[in-house]
Amino acid sequence: MDNRCLLLIYLLAAIILLPAILLSRDDKEFTFYKLSFRWPPSACNQGSLKCLPDTLGYFTIHGLWPMYEDDTQVPAYDSKKNKCTDVTPTDPKDLLPLLKSIETTLQKYWPKYNNYANINMCAESWKHEWKSHGICSDYPADEPAEYFGATLTLAQNYNYDPLKGTKVVPREEPYPAIEIVNAVKEKVKATPQIQCNKKDGTLQLLEIRLCFARAKPPGPPIDCPHTFDPQGVCKQETDLIKFTPAPTDSHGYNQHFEVGMDMKSSFK
């Protein structure tokens, strides 16, 4: 085979592969959403983090993330590297006035633990999530209230409050990981993803993530591709994981787990 034939073969291969290469770089479509809930008691007993005014005793929102089929996150919006929308997106610094109608609810369900009573501090979390995930979601990049409103709707749905109403409650004795996974799966009707951290060598339940088919609004729930965060410290069903109790005077603790009242009554 002479050099001209080889060159022609290489050229044809490049033409065939070029669309796939371009798609993987710029136009790759995400396939599902991941709604991440965080458990404050496991976050607030770590390192130098001081949770103020106290440690919340109910699951709060970490974020709603567009995800690729391979379980990687869609990159943050970048006008040059990841221009995922043709609309000029709302600048994170201009976010708070546009969320005025839902800011009280956001402050309760999507707080910043450093000081959840400080609206400006909470807004720092919302700005980060908007820039990192919201702009490249299915919601208008110039109407952030739609993205945040849809996330709140999911999070406030009793069926998606991951452990409420199950037999898995905060306690000192760790649970086998599979018991936590199955409790969520039975309630949500889909396999969650679990993330842990460690306190004094003991695994703690840090996050429960629910996956939803790509839709607007997201749903229905689907099995998450990985039951355990591949980058996390809990790895297998036999791991023993502590569902760390909150201080009994925390906002939401008694109502959420002992009495079973709606979370709406747990934050004043």
Secondary structure, DSSP 8 states (H G I E B T S, - for coil): --HHHHHHHHHHHHHHHHHHHHIIIII----EEEEEEE-HHHHHTSTT---SS----S-EEEEEEEE-TTS-B----BTTTB---SS----GGGHHHHTGGGHHHHHHHS--TT-TT-HHHHHHHHHHHIIIIITTSSS-TT-HHHHHHHHHHHHT-GGGSTTTTSS----SS-EEHHHHHHHHHHHHSS--EEEEEEETTEEEEEEEEEEEES-SS--SEE--S-SB-TTSS--STT-EEE-----TTSTTHIIIIII---GGGS--
